[in-house]
Amino acid sequence: MIPVTRVDLAGNEARYLQECIDTGWISSEGPFVRRFEADMATLTGQKEGIAVANGSVALDLALSILDLRPGDEVIMPDFTIISCASAVVRAGCVPVFVDAESITWNMDTTRIEAAITARTRAIMVVHIYGLPTDMESIRAIADKHGLLVIEDAAEAHGQSFAGTACGGFGDVATFSFYANKHVSCGEGGMVLTSSAVLAERAKRMRNLGFDPARRFFHETLGWNYRMTNLQAAVGCAQLERLPATVERKREIGLLYREQLADLPLQFAPDQWHGSNNHYWVVGAVIDESVDMDAVTLGSMLRERGVDTRPFFWPMSQQPVLASYTSGRNYDHPVAARLARRGLYFPAGTAISDDDVLASCAAIRDCLT
Ligand SMILES: *Cc1c(COP(=O)(O)O)cnc(C)c1O
């Protein structure tokens, strides 16, 4: 079976891990954590990074530091991962979903203003699958209506829009370093901000709400969301190789596109508003002209030894969010089409060109 993801760990990962063991620094107190935070702050242009255990708790932490009140509304993409919506819900807020845009698959920024109400406090942006969201439009809308911007850049390490790094736009931004991300710690995440106040809160909430001046005396309840030095060691090594990772991911994405160009599959554009697609995943949407959905194609490919994953299922269609969605009109044709007809193919950084070609041959076999 050709796996959807296999990570290339051939840089300094082993050396840095050995350094953790040799020095005994394995907890969150170790020096790689601070280095990783500083390096991510440099990458994004934010002032501070707060490393955490994974990308989902990074979102929980980000929402917890923003002074949001119960019932406040947060506008966010319908086409995204549950972590985004669960963070909003756990902060006591109401997620309000906006349909995807059919070419880039990112949130359709032209539909945001219609979703704004007197209760709206923030826009959560998620850069989807390798292309950035139009952050000029987001910033203009946020400024006009006095809204906070939360930026989930978990799929956009090293990506940029109009010259600004993804993760650098949000009042608070988050990353994941899960095994399939462009920078990986196995599991890991980070919150980034340029606000000293928000950074201070995030550090405190990450660490059980400890007061830096008076440990074991609590005015806030936090969590243990800390990242270990072992995770950060791998993250530092991965970050050193981010440009090479992006280059390899683009090669893989372009090879798929070239091989599959004549098939009834839609890819997101390779270039958009001056940004190159970074192919966090190499995904495609089966044309409406073909009588086959993503689940069927996925199981046909599995029989041929090729692993795939379906696209996100829209948040507005999640049973667990029914109390937030009932009574609202969530007729979102783009997100619905992406969910039914979209899937992504093997494209980890460690994949060989031969395996990409074998995957392409299997896809061709299924679709012709
Ligand atoms: C991967 C991902 C997350 C979750 O990160 P974990 O580290 O797996 O918890 C959140 N948001 C987006 C957009 C992601 O792609």
The ligand as a Tripos MOL2 file, in Angstrom:
@<TRIPOS>MOLECULE
LIG
   15    15     1     0     0
SMALL
NO_CHARGES

@<TRIPOS>ATOM
      1 C1         -4.0270   19.5130   11.3940 C.3       1 LIG1
      2 C2         -4.9080   20.6600   11.6290 C.ar      1 LIG1
      3 C3         -5.3370   21.0290   12.9190 C.ar      1 LIG1
      4 C4         -5.1570   20.1520   14.1220 C.3       1 LIG1
      5 O1         -3.9000   19.9240   14.4880 O.3       1 LIG1
      6 P1         -3.5170   18.6670   15.4350 P.3       1 LIG1
      7 O2         -2.0850   18.9180   15.7050 O.co2     1 LIG1
      8 O3         -3.7510   17.4330   14.6250 O.co2     1 LIG1
      9 O4         -4.3600   18.7370   16.6400 O.co2     1 LIG1
     10 C5         -6.0400   22.2020   13.0690 C.ar      1 LIG1
     11 N1         -6.3590   22.9580   12.0150 N.ar      1 LIG1
     12 C6         -6.0160   22.6110   10.7620 C.ar      1 LIG1
     13 C7         -6.4120   23.5010    9.6480 C.3       1 LIG1
     14 C8         -5.3040   21.4460   10.5210 C.ar      1 LIG1
     15 O5         -4.9870   21.0940    9.2660 O.3       1 LIG1
@<TRIPOS>BOND
     1     1     2 1
     2     2     3 ar
     3     2    14 ar
     4     3     4 1
     5     3    10 ar
     6     4     5 1
     7     5     6 1
     8     6     7 2
     9     6     8 1
    10     6     9 1
    11    10    11 ar
    12    11    12 ar
    13    12    13 1
    14    12    14 ar
    15    14    15 1
@<TRIPOS>SUBSTRUCTURE
     1 LIG1         1 GROUP 0 **** ****
